[in-house]
Amino acid sequence: MSAISTSIANNQFKNDINVYPNPTAGIVTIEFDNQQMLGSILEIRNIAGQRVYYKKIDSKQFTEKIDLSNQAKGIYALNILFKDHIYSKKIILSK
């Protein structure tokens, strides 16, 4: 039996994706300039796995300010899903 990995090593896009401030008190900015990301999905999930943010990426130059201030403090997962791969990064919400 063999396994196939469908995730991207986080360091592959490490220099392409900026997430700041992190930790955040509520507003987090996500930005990148990468043609490969066009058509991808950006989502943020809470620790229970519930999606709290969703957006289709329709531009290779992407900047989005996301307000998480109405969410409980804790750790959130930023996921960018493209093709059959996932880029993940932790966002820490501290109020």
DSSP file (Angstrom, degrees, kcal/mol; ACC not computed):
  #  RESIDUE AA STRUCTURE BP1 BP2  ACC     N-H-->O    O-->H-N    N-H-->O    O-->H-N    TCO  KAPPA ALPHA  PHI   PSI    X-CA   Y-CA   Z-CA
    1    1 A M              0   0    0      0, 0.0     2,-0.3     0, 0.0     0, 0.0   0.000 360.0 360.0 360.0 136.2    0.0    0.0    0.0
    2    2 A S        -     0   0    0      2,-0.0     2,-0.4     0, 0.0     0, 0.0  -0.897 360.0-140.9-125.2 155.4    1.4    3.4   -0.9
    3    3 A A        -     0   0    0     -2,-0.3     2,-0.5     2,-0.0     0, 0.0  -0.883   6.6-150.2-115.2 145.9    0.4    7.0    0.1
    4    4 A I        -     0   0    0     -2,-0.4     2,-0.4     2,-0.0    -2,-0.0  -0.970  12.8-141.4-116.7 126.0    0.3   10.1   -2.0
    5    5 A S        +     0   0    0     -2,-0.5    -2,-0.0     1,-0.1     0, 0.0  -0.697  18.4 179.9 -86.6 134.9    0.9   13.4   -0.4
    6    6 A T        +     0   0    0     -2,-0.4    80,-0.4     2,-0.1     2,-0.3   0.181  50.2  99.3-117.3  15.7   -1.2   16.3   -1.8
    7    7 A S        -     0   0    0     78,-0.2     2,-0.4    80,-0.0    80,-0.1  -0.699  68.1-125.3-103.3 158.2    0.2   19.1    0.4
    8    8 A I        -     0   0    0     78,-2.0    80,-0.3    -2,-0.3     2,-0.2  -0.808  30.7-108.6 -97.4 136.4    2.8   21.7   -0.4
    9    9 A A    >   -     0   0    0     -2,-0.4     3,-2.5     1,-0.2     4,-0.5  -0.502  30.7-129.9 -59.3 127.4    5.8   22.1    1.7
   10   10 A N  G >  S+     0   0    0      1,-0.3     3,-0.7    -2,-0.2     4,-0.2   0.777 104.8  62.0 -55.8 -28.0    5.1   25.4    3.5
   11   11 A N  G 3  S+     0   0    0      1,-0.2     4,-0.4     2,-0.2     3,-0.3   0.640  84.1  77.9 -76.1 -11.2    8.6   26.7    2.6
   12   12 A Q  G <  S+     0   0    0     -3,-2.5    -1,-0.2     1,-0.2    -2,-0.2   0.882 112.8  21.6 -62.3 -37.0    7.8   26.4   -1.2
   13   13 A F  S X> S+     0   0    0     -3,-0.7     4,-1.7    -4,-0.5     3,-1.3   0.203  90.3 118.0-112.6  13.1    5.7   29.6   -0.9
   14   14 A K  T 34 S+     0   0    0     -3,-0.3    -1,-0.1     1,-0.3    -2,-0.1   0.844  82.8  38.3 -50.2 -42.6    7.4   31.0    2.2
   15   15 A N  T 34 S+     0   0    0     -4,-0.4    -1,-0.3     1,-0.2    -2,-0.1   0.582 113.2  57.8 -87.7 -10.1    8.7   34.1    0.5
   16   16 A D  T <4 S+     0   0    0     -3,-1.3    17,-0.6     1,-0.1     2,-0.5   0.747  98.6  60.3 -90.5 -26.1    5.6   34.6   -1.7
   17   17 A I  E  <  -A   32   0A   0     -4,-1.7     2,-0.5    15,-0.2    15,-0.2  -0.912  61.7-167.5-114.5 124.2    2.9   34.9    1.0
   18   18 A N  E     -A   31   0A   0     13,-3.0    13,-2.4    -2,-0.5     2,-0.5  -0.935   5.2-178.7-110.2 130.2    2.9   37.6    3.7
   19   19 A V  E     -A   30   0A   0     -2,-0.5    11,-0.2    11,-0.2     3,-0.1  -0.980  23.2-149.8-127.9 116.1    0.6   37.3    6.7
   20   20 A Y  E     +A   29   0A   0      9,-2.3     9,-3.7    -2,-0.5     2,-0.1  -0.991  58.6  17.5-154.5 155.8    0.8   40.2    9.2
   21   21 A P  S    S-     0   0    0      0, 0.0    -1,-0.2     0, 0.0     8,-0.1   0.724  76.6-163.6 -71.1 151.5    0.5   41.1   11.9
   22   22 A N  S    S+     0   0    0     -3,-0.1     2,-0.2    -2,-0.1    71,-0.1  -0.839  81.1  39.9-147.5 104.3    0.7   37.6   13.4
   23   23 A P  S    S-     0   0    0      0, 0.0     2,-0.3     0, 0.0    70,-0.2   0.340  97.4-169.6 -68.7 157.8   -0.2   37.4   16.2
   24   24 A T  B     -c   93   0B   0     68,-2.8    70,-2.9    -2,-0.2     4,-0.1  -0.908  34.6-146.7-125.7 153.0   -3.1   39.8   15.5
   25   25 A A  S    S-     0   0    0     -2,-0.3     3,-0.1     2,-0.3    68,-0.1   0.483  85.2 -53.6 -91.9  -5.8   -5.6   41.6   17.7
   26   26 A G  S    S+     0   0    0      1,-0.3    42,-3.6    40,-0.1     2,-0.5  -0.065 117.1  74.5 166.9 -54.7   -8.2   41.2   14.9
   27   27 A I  E     - B   0  67A   0     40,-0.2     2,-0.4    41,-0.2    -1,-0.3  -0.767  53.7-179.2 -92.0 125.5   -7.3   42.5   11.5
   28   28 A V  E     - B   0  66A   0     38,-2.6    38,-3.2    -2,-0.5     2,-0.5  -0.976  15.1-147.0-123.2 138.8   -4.8   40.4    9.5
   29   29 A T  E     -AB  20  65A   0     -9,-3.7    -9,-2.3    -2,-0.4     2,-0.5  -0.895  10.6-170.0-107.4 133.3   -3.4   41.2    6.1
   30   30 A I  E     +AB  19  64A   0     34,-2.7    34,-2.6    -2,-0.5     2,-0.3  -0.988  16.2 164.8-121.2 126.9   -2.6   38.5    3.6
   31   31 A E  E     +AB  18  63A   0    -13,-2.4   -13,-3.0    -2,-0.5     2,-0.3  -0.998   6.0 151.7-145.0 148.1   -0.8   39.4    0.4
   32   32 A F  E     -AB  17  62A   0     30,-2.3    30,-2.9    -2,-0.3     2,-0.4  -0.974  31.3-144.2-163.3 163.1    1.1   37.8   -2.4
   33   33 A D  E     + B   0  61A   0    -17,-0.6     2,-0.3    -2,-0.3    28,-0.2  -0.854  47.2 133.7-133.8  94.6    2.1   38.2   -6.0
   34   34 A N    >   -     0   0    0     26,-2.1     3,-1.4    -2,-0.4     4,-0.4  -0.900  45.4-155.1-153.0 114.1    2.1   34.8   -7.6
   35   35 A Q  G >  S+     0   0    0     -2,-0.3     3,-1.3     1,-0.3    -1,-0.1   0.813  95.3  65.8 -58.1 -32.9    0.6   33.7  -10.9
   36   36 A Q  G 3  S+     0   0    0      1,-0.3    -1,-0.3    24,-0.1    24,-0.0   0.771  93.8  60.3 -62.3 -25.8    0.3   30.1   -9.7
   37   37 A M  G X  S+     0   0    0     -3,-1.4     3,-2.5    23,-0.1    -1,-0.3   0.626  73.3 120.6 -80.2 -13.4   -2.2   31.1   -7.1
   38   38 A L  T <  S+     0   0    0     -3,-1.3    20,-0.2    -4,-0.4     3,-0.1  -0.293  81.6  17.4 -55.6 127.3   -4.8   32.5   -9.6
   39   39 A G  T 3  S+     0   0    0     18,-2.7    -1,-0.3     1,-0.3    44,-0.1   0.412  98.0 131.2  88.7  -0.7   -8.0   30.5   -9.2
   40   40 A S    <   -     0   0    0     -3,-2.5    17,-3.2    17,-0.2     2,-0.4  -0.229  56.1-120.1 -76.8 171.3   -7.1   29.2   -5.8
   41   41 A I  E     -ED  56  81B   0     40,-2.4    40,-2.9    15,-0.2     2,-0.5  -0.958  17.5-158.3-115.0 132.2   -9.3   29.3   -2.7
   42   42 A L  E     +ED  55  80B   0     13,-3.2    13,-2.1    -2,-0.4     2,-0.3  -0.943  22.0 166.7-108.1 128.8   -8.2   31.1    0.5
   43   43 A E  E     -ED  54  79B   0     36,-2.8    36,-3.1    -2,-0.5     2,-0.4  -0.980  26.0-152.2-139.9 154.3   -9.9   30.0    3.7
   44   44 A I  E     -ED  53  78B   0      9,-1.9     8,-3.1    -2,-0.3     9,-1.3  -0.997  17.1-170.2-124.8 131.7   -9.5   30.4    7.4
   45   45 A R  E     -ED  51  77B   0     32,-2.3    32,-2.8    -2,-0.4     6,-0.2  -0.933  16.3-130.0-122.5 144.9  -10.6   27.8    9.9
   46   46 A N    >   -     0   0    0      4,-2.4     3,-2.1    -2,-0.4    30,-0.1  -0.216  43.2 -87.3 -81.4 180.0  -10.9   27.9   13.6
   47   47 A I  T 3  S+     0   0    0     28,-0.3    29,-0.1     1,-0.3    -1,-0.1   0.743 129.0  56.9 -63.2 -24.5   -9.5   25.2   15.9
   48   48 A A  T 3  S-     0   0    0      2,-0.1    -1,-0.3     1,-0.0     3,-0.1   0.470 120.2-109.0 -84.1  -2.5  -12.8   23.2   15.6
   49   49 A G  S <  S+     0   0    0     -3,-2.1     2,-0.3     1,-0.3    -2,-0.1   0.477  70.4 144.3  89.3   2.3  -12.3   23.1   11.8
   50   50 A Q        -     0   0    0      1,-0.1    -4,-2.4    -5,-0.0     2,-0.4  -0.581  53.8-119.7 -77.5 135.0  -15.2   25.5   11.1
   51   51 A R  E     +E   45   0B   0     -2,-0.3    -6,-0.3    -6,-0.2     3,-0.1  -0.620  35.0 171.7 -76.0 124.6  -14.6   27.8    8.2
   52   52 A V  E     +     0   0B   0     -8,-3.1     2,-0.3    -2,-0.4    -7,-0.2   0.484  68.5  25.8-109.4  -8.7  -14.7   31.5    9.3
   53   53 A Y  E     +E   44   0B   0     -9,-1.3    -9,-1.9    13,-0.0     2,-0.3  -0.978  61.1 175.6-155.2 143.2  -13.5   33.0    6.0
   54   54 A Y  E     +E   43   0B   0     -2,-0.3     2,-0.3   -11,-0.2   -11,-0.2  -0.984   7.1 158.8-150.2 135.7  -13.6   32.0    2.4
   55   55 A K  E     -E   42   0B   0    -13,-2.1   -13,-3.2    -2,-0.3     2,-0.4  -0.939  33.8-130.3-158.1 137.8  -12.6   33.7   -0.9
   56   56 A K  E     -E   41   0B   0     -2,-0.3     2,-0.7   -15,-0.2   -15,-0.2  -0.747  30.6-126.6 -84.6 133.6  -11.7   32.7   -4.4
   57   57 A I        +     0   0    0    -17,-3.2   -18,-2.7    -2,-0.4   -17,-0.2  -0.727  36.0 168.2 -86.0 115.6   -8.4   34.3   -5.5
   58   58 A D        +     0   0    0     -2,-0.7     2,-0.3   -20,-0.2    -1,-0.1   0.190  57.0  55.8-115.3  14.9   -9.1   36.0   -8.8
   59   59 A S        -     0   0    0    -22,-0.1   -25,-0.2     1,-0.1   -20,-0.1  -0.997  68.0-139.1-146.7 142.3   -5.9   38.1   -9.2
   60   60 A K  S    S+     0   0    0     -2,-0.3   -26,-2.1     1,-0.2     2,-0.8   0.749 102.6  59.9 -74.3 -21.2   -2.2   37.2   -9.2
   61   61 A Q  E    S+B   33   0A   0    -28,-0.2     2,-0.5   -26,-0.1   -28,-0.2  -0.903  81.8 178.9-104.7 103.3   -1.5   40.3   -7.1
   62   62 A F  E     +B   32   0A   0    -30,-2.9   -30,-2.3    -2,-0.8     2,-0.4  -0.907  17.8 165.3-117.6 128.0   -3.6   39.6   -4.0
   63   63 A T  E     +B   31   0A   0     -2,-0.5     2,-0.4   -32,-0.2   -32,-0.2  -0.976   9.3 171.6-138.4 126.8   -4.1   41.7   -0.9
   64   64 A E  E     -B   30   0A   0    -34,-2.6   -34,-2.7    -2,-0.4     2,-0.6  -0.991  21.9-154.4-139.7 128.2   -6.8   41.1    1.6
   65   65 A K  E     -B   29   0A   0     -2,-0.4     2,-0.5   -36,-0.2   -36,-0.2  -0.910  20.4-165.0 -99.5 123.3   -7.5   42.5    5.0
   66   66 A I  E     -B   28   0A   0    -38,-3.2   -38,-2.6    -2,-0.6     2,-0.8  -0.932  12.5-144.1-116.3 129.6   -9.5   40.1    7.1
   67   67 A D  E     +B   27   0A   0     -2,-0.5     3,-0.3   -40,-0.2   -40,-0.2  -0.820  27.5 163.7 -95.9 109.3  -11.3   41.1   10.3
   68   68 A L    >   +     0   0    0    -42,-3.6     3,-2.3    -2,-0.8   -41,-0.2   0.249  43.2 110.7-102.8  10.0  -11.2   38.2   12.8
   69   69 A S  T 3  S+     0   0    0      1,-0.3    -1,-0.1   -43,-0.2   -42,-0.1   0.718  73.2  57.5 -63.0 -21.3  -12.1   40.5   15.8
   70   70 A N  T 3  S+     0   0    0     -3,-0.3    -1,-0.3   -44,-0.1     2,-0.2   0.432  95.0  86.6 -87.5   1.9  -15.6   38.8   16.1
   71   71 A Q  S <  S-     0   0    0     -3,-2.3     2,-0.1     1,-0.1     3,-0.1  -0.607  89.8 -96.4 -96.5 160.1  -13.9   35.4   16.5
   72   72 A A        -     0   0    0     -2,-0.2    21,-0.1     1,-0.1    -1,-0.1  -0.446  47.9 -97.5 -71.6 147.3  -12.7   33.9   19.8
   73   73 A K  S    S+     0   0    0     -2,-0.1     2,-0.3    -4,-0.1    21,-0.2  -0.334  79.3  82.2 -63.9 150.2   -9.0   34.3   20.6
   74   74 A G  E    S- F   0  93B   0     19,-2.1    19,-3.3    -3,-0.1     2,-0.4  -0.982  80.6 -36.3 151.0-161.5   -6.9   31.3   19.7
   75   75 A I  E     - F   0  92B   0     -2,-0.3     2,-0.3    17,-0.2   -28,-0.3  -0.841  49.0-172.7-104.0 133.8   -5.2   29.6   16.8
   76   76 A Y  E     - F   0  91B   0     15,-3.1    15,-2.9    -2,-0.4     2,-0.6  -0.888  20.0-128.7-122.0 152.7   -6.6   29.7   13.3
   77   77 A A  E     -DF  45  90B   0    -32,-2.8   -32,-2.3    -2,-0.3     2,-0.6  -0.912  12.2-157.4-106.3 120.4   -5.5   27.9   10.1
   78   78 A L  E     -DF  44  89B   0     11,-3.3    11,-2.1    -2,-0.6     2,-0.4  -0.866  20.0-175.1 -89.8 122.5   -5.0   29.9    7.0
   79   79 A N  E     -DF  43  88B   0    -36,-3.1   -36,-2.8    -2,-0.6     2,-0.5  -0.977  18.7-166.3-122.9 134.0   -5.3   27.5    4.0
   80   80 A I  E     -DF  42  87B   0      7,-2.6     7,-2.5    -2,-0.4     2,-0.6  -0.975  14.4-162.8-116.3 115.4   -4.7   28.3    0.4
   81   81 A L  E     +DF  41  86B   0    -40,-2.9   -40,-2.4    -2,-0.5     2,-0.4  -0.866  17.1 164.3-102.4 119.4   -6.0   25.4   -1.8
   82   82 A F  E >   - F   0  85B   0      3,-1.9     3,-2.5    -2,-0.6     2,-0.2  -0.994  60.5 -35.0-141.5 136.9   -4.8   25.3   -5.3
   83   83 A K  T 3  S-     0   0    0     -2,-0.4   -44,-0.0     1,-0.3    -2,-0.0  -0.418 124.6 -31.9  52.3-121.4   -5.1   22.4   -7.8
   84   84 A D  T 3  S+     0   0    0     -2,-0.2     2,-0.3    -3,-0.1    -1,-0.3  -0.052 121.8  90.8-113.9  32.8   -4.6   19.4   -5.5
   85   85 A H  E <   - F   0  82B   0     -3,-2.5    -3,-1.9   -78,-0.1     2,-0.4  -0.843  57.2-150.8-125.5 160.5   -2.3   21.1   -3.0
   86   86 A I  E     - F   0  81B   0    -80,-0.4   -78,-2.0    -2,-0.3     2,-0.5  -0.998   1.6-161.4-133.8 130.7   -2.7   23.0    0.2
   87   87 A Y  E     - F   0  80B   0     -7,-2.5    -7,-2.6    -2,-0.4     2,-0.4  -0.950  22.1-170.8-104.0 130.0   -0.5   25.7    1.7
   88   88 A S  E     + F   0  79B   0     -2,-0.5     2,-0.3   -80,-0.3    -9,-0.2  -0.947  14.4 170.2-126.6 145.2   -1.2   26.2    5.5
   89   89 A K  E     - F   0  78B   0    -11,-2.1   -11,-3.3    -2,-0.4     2,-0.3  -0.986  31.1-118.3-148.9 143.2   -0.1   28.7    8.0
   90   90 A K  E     - F   0  77B   0     -2,-0.3     2,-0.5   -13,-0.2   -13,-0.2  -0.618  20.5-162.7 -82.6 139.7   -1.1   29.4   11.6
   91   91 A I  E     - F   0  76B   0    -15,-2.9   -15,-3.1    -2,-0.3     2,-0.6  -0.993   8.7-150.5-118.0 129.0   -2.7   32.7   12.6
   92   92 A I  E     - F   0  75B   0     -2,-0.5   -68,-2.8   -17,-0.2     2,-0.7  -0.892   5.6-161.2-103.5 120.2   -2.7   33.6   16.2
   93   93 A L  E     +cF  24  74B   0    -19,-3.3   -19,-2.1    -2,-0.6     2,-0.5  -0.892  16.3 171.5-101.6 112.5   -5.6   35.7   17.4
   94   94 A S              0   0    0    -70,-2.9    -2,-0.0    -2,-0.7   -22,-0.0  -0.979 360.0 360.0-125.7 120.7   -4.9   37.4   20.7
   95   95 A K              0   0    0     -2,-0.5    -1,-0.1   -69,-0.1   -70,-0.1   0.416 360.0 360.0 -99.5 360.0   -7.2   40.0   22.0
